[in-house]
Amino acid sequence: MVKRKGMSVLVCMLLVLTVFAAGCSKGGSGTADSPGGVTEPKPGTDTPAQEQTEITLGYYSDGKSDAKMKELITTFTDKHPNITVKTQSAPYGQFYQKLDTQIAAGKAPDVWLSDGALVMKYAERGTLKDVTEWINKDLNKEDYYGLEFNKDAEGHYWGIPQGIQIGVLYYNKDLFDKAGISYPEDSWTWEDLKLAAEKLTVDASGKTAVDASFDANSVSQFGLTFFSITEGWFSVLKSYGGGILDETNTKSIVDSPENKQAMEWIVDGMNRGIFTDPVDLKSFQSSMAVFPSGSAAMRIGIYARVQAANEAGLNYDVALLPTGPDGKRFAPVIANSWVISAKADDAKAQAAWEWMKFWATEDEVQKEWAALGEAVPVKKSVANSDVFLTSGANPANRQAFLDSFEFAGTLDTNAVWEEWVSKFNENAERAFLGDTPVEETLKKANEDIQKVLDGFYK
Amino acid sequence: MIPSETPPEVQKKKRRFQAAGRSRLLRSEGRWGLLMVSPYLIHFLVFVAGPLAVSLYFSFTKYDMLTPPQWIGLGNYEQLFQEPLFWKSLWNTLYFAILFVPIQTVLALILAVMLNQKLKGLKLFRMAHFIPVISSWTVILYVADSIFNPRFGIANSLLIKWGLDPQQWLNSEKWVIPLLVIIAVWKGIGYIMILFLAGLQSVPGELYQAAEIDGAGAFHKFRAITVPLISPTTFLVIILSTISTFQAFEQVYVMTGAGDISSAGGPRNASLVLMLYLYREGFSFMHMGYASAIAWVLFMILFSLTLIQMKMQNRWVHYN
C-alpha cells in the first residue's frame, strides 16, 4: 500500500513537471515565433544620438585575437558614445556550445561572430536578422570580398564577413628542391599535381613512388596531405565538374559521373600512398600537423594555415589550386561573419549594424585585424595593399589568395551542413580505404545525404 | 492484540487518537524534517527531476534547440530502432562491457589480494596503481599513443623486431574496442582495487586462522572465505563498472578522435559507443529530441541490467 502511494506521488510529480516543461517550451516558442523569425530591419529608424544603447557582442577567440578585438571595440565606442558594448568571448568549441543553448533560452548575444560554415544553420532556422536592406543602403558591394558568400538561394544577405578564408595550394620549397622538381605552377591540372607528388612521396627506405620497389605501407613523406571537406575533397570534386548539392542546396547530386572521376583520382592517390588516407592521418597528433612538420610536400590549405607554417619556420609558398580535366578551377571559401540575432530589438539591431559597418568600412580596423594574420581582409582596398600583400615574409605569393576569388565558392553550406558532411565523410572513408568501390560509395552517400536534407527541408 | 476481541467503537476511537498524535508529530517534526532536507529536495527537483521530465518530453518531439519543439509522438523511438548506427553503437557498448567488467573485476581483486599483504613499500605500490585513476584522459591518451601509435609507437617497433606484422591498433576495427578496454582497465583498476582492499580488510582474521588449523591451503582459503565474504563489494563493483561502461564517453572521444567529434568513434564507427552517438546526434547535428530518446533507451537498458543484477544477487552475494 505504502509502496503504491509512493509510486503515485512520484507519477504525480512527474506529470506536474512534464506539464510545467511543456508550458515552458510553449512559452519559448511564443518568443521564437514565425519560422522566418525575422523582423525586417528598418533602415530609416535611426535611434536618436543621445539615447544610450547597450549591445552584447559574442565572438570566439584565442588570447592574441581577444586583445585586438577589445582594442577595436574601444575604438568603436569612442566613435559611438551612445553605444556601449558588452562582450562574451570563449575559445571556438565552447563558444558554439554555449551559443546554441543561449539561443534556445532566448538569451543570444545581439551580434555575434559566426563561423562562415554555420551562418546558414542559424539563418534558415530563423535566428538571424536579414541584413539585405542595410547592405544595399550602406555598403558599396564592389568594395568588398565575399559579401555574396552569405547570400542564400533567394538573394537575402545574412551577415557581413569579418575575415575570409580561401583555399590555395601550399608547397614545401625545401622538399621540392631536394627532389629536384620545379615548383607548382598556376597551369597545373590535378594530374600534373599527382605526377609531381609521385616523385615527392618517399618510403622508409628512401625510395619514391615512381620506384618499382616502393613500399606504399611505410611512407615517411607524402606528396599531398589531404583531409576534410575544406582542405581536401571538395575542391577536387568541384573542379572536375561535380559537387554535393544542387543550386537550391536541398537536393543531393553526389552520384554523378564527374564526382566518380574525381573520387577515382583521389582513391588512386591514396592507394598508392601518395596522398594521406584517413588512417595515415590518425598517426599524426593532428591532421593539420602533417604539412607544417614537413611530412608532406603539398597541402590544400586555407589562409589561416599560414600561421602554423610560419611558426614551424617552414620554407614554403602558395599557388593557385590546380584545374580539373576541362580547365575548371575551384577555391573553397569560408566567410566568417558578423550576424545579428533575430531577437535583437530595433535599437540594438541598429547599434549592432553600426558595429558591423565600422568593422567592414574603416581602413584602420581592417588593417589592425589583417596584422594578426588570421584571415584575408574583407575590404578590397586593404587586401590589395602592402598591409596584406607583404606582411610577414612567407608566403611570398600572397596574391594567389586574392586571385583565387575569381573561382571561389562556398562549401554548399545549408542548415544541415555539418550533418551531411559527416555522412559524406563516413562513406568516402570506405572508398578512401578501399573497402567499397567508388561507384557504390557515391550511390550510398547520395541516399544518406538526401535523407539528411529531407529530414530538414521536407 | 487480537482485533475481534475489542469492540469496534473502542478500536475506532483508539485509531483516531493515534492518528491525531501522528499528525501533531508530523506537523512539528515533519516540518523540521522537510526544512532540513529542502536543500537536497530543491536541488533534486531543479537539477534532476526537472531536466529528466524535460528530456522525456523532448524525446517525443523534433527539437533542434533553435526552433520550437514539434510533437511527433513515438517518432524518435521508431526511427531509433530502425537506425543501423544505433544498433551498432549498442553492440559496441555491450562488447565493451562484456570485456571490461569481468577483466577489471578479476584483475582488481587479484591486485587487491596481493597488495593486502604486509610487505615493505606497500604504500608505494598502492599509490602507483592509483596514479592513472586521477590522471585525465588526455594524459592517458599521450601515454597510450606512445605505445600504440602505428608509426612511432613501441608496440609496433616490438612487433617488427620479432618479425611480426605491425598493427593499426586504434585505427583498426578489430583492435579498437579491445584496446580501449585494456586502456580503461589500466586507468580504472586502481579505484576498484581500493574498494576491494576495504572489503578485504573487513574480513576477520580469525576465519583464516581457523581454516589454517583445518589445513586449508592459500587457494582454498581464498575461494572459501575471501570470495564469499567480500561478495557485497564484488556486487557493488560489478554494478558500478557496468554503469560506467554504458556511460563511457570521454575516453572514446579522446582516444579515437583526439578530441575531434567528427572523427571520434572510428574507425568506420567501430568504436561508436552509445554516449558518443547521443552526443553526436544532439550536439553536432542538433537532433535534441532524438538524442533524448537515445538517453531514455539507454536509461531503460541500464535500469533493467541493474534490476537483473539485483535479482541475481541472492544467489551469490552473502551479507554476513
Interface residues (C-beta under 8 A of the other chain):
Chain A: M13 L14 L17 T18 F20 A21 A22 C24 S25 K26 G28 S29 A32 P35 Q97 D100 T101 I103 A104 K121 Y122 R125 G126 T127 P278 V279 K282 S283 Q285 S286 V416 E418 E419 V421 S422 N425 E426 E429 R430 L433 D435
Chain B: L45 A49 G50 L52 A53 V54 L56 Y57 D64 M65 L66 T67 P68 P69 D145 N149 P150 R151 F152 Q168 L170 N171 A258 S262 S263 G266 P267 R268 N269 R280 F283 S284 F285 M286
